[in-house]
Amino acid sequence: MASAATDAIKRPALNVCSECFREPRSSAVVHGNAIEDDPANYFDGPLMTCANCTRALYCSRECQLASWPYHKGICRQMKKGVLPVVMLHSNPVGVSGPGKMEDCNMPIHDAPMFEAARDDPRHHSPCMRLLGIDLSVVPIPHTTVGDNQWATYFMIDPVTGFAPPMWEGGAVEDVLICRTDGLPMTVQHVLVLGEFFSHVLDAFGTQPVIPDISKRRLIRELRSNIDNNGRGITF
């Protein structure tokens, strides 16, 4: 019988190839971007799904083969029922800036921390929820308490531009970043999302404030990072 965690697994929120980040041409019509976007960002035909892990999407056999060196580690872990997550370490008191990040694994089946992340709304990333991405930030008890810039970014309120008090003020523990919809989260994902949140925060420094919290913005970040942090990842 499937656990509550496995029942939550769903298709990626972004309907793009995990290797080249092109979209089916039908998306150009849906988003109204046929003129705005480069036609090279689209392809004819549906996306194919990785048969092994059922999470990664590809526009062609060529992209699937090119992506395999980046995807294979995640793919094999997911097949074993292990969910890739990221630990974000807080800096010691008095030290600011991004802290250390590391890739970790968490069992999908019967994982209390997974279920706590899914069920406690205080841990849900508001901006990611707007994009249909079920992502949670879970404090790890009895770890370093200090500034955790990455965790604060993930918990930004899309209306005010501020995170709740528990995520501000340099008193945040180490945290786990995980997808509670059963999809993987890696350091690569966090680096791309860091660029995304930088654009969101920049918008709050302008008048009028119009933060671009959209799938279209995130897809643009993926494409701009394709040669650095973006290859072979799925949102």
BELDA-V913374 format. One record per residue. N is the residue number from 1. RES is the residue in one small letter. OMEGA is omega in whole degrees, -180 to 180 (none if undefined). NEAR is the number of other ideal C-beta (glycine too) atoms within 8 Angstrom. D_LAST is the distance of its C-alpha to the last C-alpha in whole Angstrom. Layout:
N:RES:OMEGA:NEAR:D_LAST + N:RES:OMEGA:NEAR:D_LAST
This chain:
1:m:180:2:27 + 2:a:176:4:23 + 3:s:177:9:22 + 4:a:-179:7:21 + 5:a:-178:14:18 + 6:t:176:11:17 + 7:d:-175:7:18 + 8:a:-176:11:15 + 9:i:-178:9:13 + 10:k:-180:6:11 + 11:r:177:3:9 + 12:p:-178:9:5 + 13:a:-180:8:6 + 14:l:-177:10:6 + 15:n:-177:8:9 + 16:v:175:12:9 + 17:c:-178:14:10 + 18:s:-179:13:8 + 19:e:-176:12:12 + 20:c:179:7:13 + 21:f:170:13:11 + 22:r:-180:10:13 + 23:e:171:13:13 + 24:p:-176:12:16 + 25:r:178:9:19 + 26:s:179:6:19 + 27:s:179:10:16 + 28:a:179:11:19 + 29:v:-179:8:21 + 30:v:-177:6:19 + 31:h:-179:7:18 + 32:g:-175:6:21 + 33:n:-176:8:20 + 34:a:179:8:22 + 35:i:-176:4:25 + 36:e:-174:5:23 + 37:d:175:9:20 + 38:d:178:4:21 + 39:p:180:6:22 + 40:a:180:5:21 + 41:n:-177:9:17 + 42:y:177:12:18 + 43:f:178:10:19 + 44:d:177:5:21 + 45:g:-179:5:20 + 46:p:174:4:17 + 47:l:175:10:14 + 48:m:-178:10:15 + 49:t:175:9:13 + 50:c:-176:13:14 + 51:a:-176:4:17 + 52:n:-176:7:17 + 53:c:-179:9:14 + 54:t:-179:6:13 + 55:r:-176:12:9 + 56:a:-180:13:9 + 57:l:-178:13:10 + 58:y:179:15:13 + 59:c:-177:13:15 + 60:s:175:9:18 + 61:r:-180:7:20 + 62:e:179:6:20 + 63:c:178:13:17 + 64:q:180:13:16 + 65:l:-180:7:19 + 66:a:-177:7:18 + 67:s:-171:14:15 + 68:w:179:9:17 + 69:p:-180:6:18 + 70:y:-172:8:15 + 71:h:-167:12:13 + 72:k:-180:8:16 + 73:g:178:6:17 + 74:i:-177:12:13 + 75:c:-178:13:14 + 76:r:178:9:18 + 77:q:-179:12:17 + 78:m:179:13:15 + 79:k:179:8:18 + 80:k:-179:6:20 + 81:g:179:8:18 + 82:v:-177:10:17 + 83:l:174:15:14 + 84:p:178:13:13 + 85:v:-179:13:13 + 86:v:171:16:15 + 87:m:176:12:18 + 88:l:-177:15:19 + 89:h:174:12:23 + 90:s:174:16:25 + 91:n:174:11:28 + 92:p:179:7:31 + 93:v:180:7:33 + 94:g:179:4:34 + 95:v:-178:8:31 + 96:s:180:6:29 + 97:g:-179:7:25 + 98:p:177:6:22 + 99:g:-180:13:23 + 100:k:176:5:22 + 101:m:174:12:19 + 102:e:176:8:19 + 103:d:178:9:16 + 104:c:178:9:18 + 105:n:179:9:17 + 106:m:178:12:18 + 107:p:177:10:20 + 108:i:-176:13:18 + 109:h:172:8:21 + 110:d:179:6:23 + 111:a:-178:11:22 + 112:p:-179:6:23 + 113:m:177:9:21 + 114:f:-177:14:18 + 115:e:176:10:20 + 116:a:179:10:21 + 117:a:-178:13:18 + 118:r:-169:12:17 + 119:d:-177:5:21 + 120:d:-176:9:21 + 121:p:178:4:20 + 122:r:-177:6:22 + 123:h:-177:10:19 + 124:h:177:11:16 + 125:s:-175:11:14 + 126:p:-179:10:16 + 127:c:-180:12:14 + 128:m:179:12:10 + 129:r:177:11:12 + 130:l:-179:8:13 + 131:l:-178:11:10 + 132:g:-180:7:10 + 133:i:-177:11:7 + 134:d:-176:12:10 + 135:l:-179:14:10 + 136:s:178:14:14 + 137:v:-172:13:16 + 138:v:177:12:19 + 139:p:178:10:22 + 140:i:-176:10:24 + 141:p:174:5:28 + 142:h:175:4:31 + 143:t:-178:10:29 + 144:t:176:9:29 + 145:v:-179:8:29 + 146:g:180:14:29 + 147:d:177:12:27 + 148:n:-173:16:23 + 149:q:-179:10:22 + 150:w:-180:13:18 + 151:a:179:14:18 + 152:t:178:12:20 + 153:y:-176:12:18 + 154:f:-176:14:15 + 155:m:177:12:18 + 156:i:174:14:19 + 157:d:-177:10:20 + 158:p:179:9:19 + 159:v:-175:4:23 + 160:t:-176:4:25 + 161:g:179:11:23 + 162:f:173:7:24 + 163:a:176:9:23 + 164:p:-177:9:25 + 165:p:-177:5:28 + 166:m:-180:6:27 + 167:w:-179:11:24 + 168:e:169:10:26 + 169:g:176:4:30 + 170:g:-180:8:29 + 171:a:-178:5:29 + 172:v:177:15:26 + 173:e:169:12:26 + 174:d:-178:11:23 + 175:v:169:14:20 + 176:l:173:14:17 + 177:i:-178:16:14 + 178:c:174:14:12 + 179:r:-178:13:9 + 180:t:173:11:12 + 181:d:175:9:11 + 182:g:178:11:11 + 183:l:-175:11:8 + 184:p:172:13:8 + 185:m:-178:12:9 + 186:t:176:11:11 + 187:v:176:9:13 + 188:q:178:10:11 + 189:h:-177:12:8 + 190:v:-180:14:11 + 191:l:177:11:13 + 192:v:180:15:11 + 193:l:176:13:10 + 194:g:176:11:14 + 195:e:179:11:15 + 196:f:-179:11:13 + 197:f:176:12:15 + 198:s:177:8:18 + 199:h:178:12:18 + 200:v:-180:15:18 + 201:l:178:11:21 + 202:d:-179:8:23 + 203:a:-180:12:23 + 204:f:175:9:25 + 205:g:-179:5:27 + 206:t:176:8:28 + 207:q:-6:3:30 + 208:p:-179:4:29 + 209:v:177:8:26 + 210:i:179:6:23 + 211:p:180:10:20 + 212:d:179:9:17 + 213:i:-174:9:15 + 214:s:175:7:13 + 215:k:-180:9:10 + 216:r:178:9:12 + 217:r:-179:11:13 + 218:l:177:14:9 + 219:i:178:12:9 + 220:r:177:8:13 + 221:e:178:14:12 + 222:l:-178:15:10 + 223:r:-179:10:13 + 224:s:-179:8:15 + 225:n:-171:12:14 + 226:i:-179:10:14 + 227:d:-179:5:17 + 228:n:-175:6:17 + 229:n:-166:7:13 + 230:g:-171:14:11 + 231:r:172:9:12 + 232:g:180:11:10 + 233:i:-175:13:7 + 234:t:172:10:4 + 235:f:none:11:0
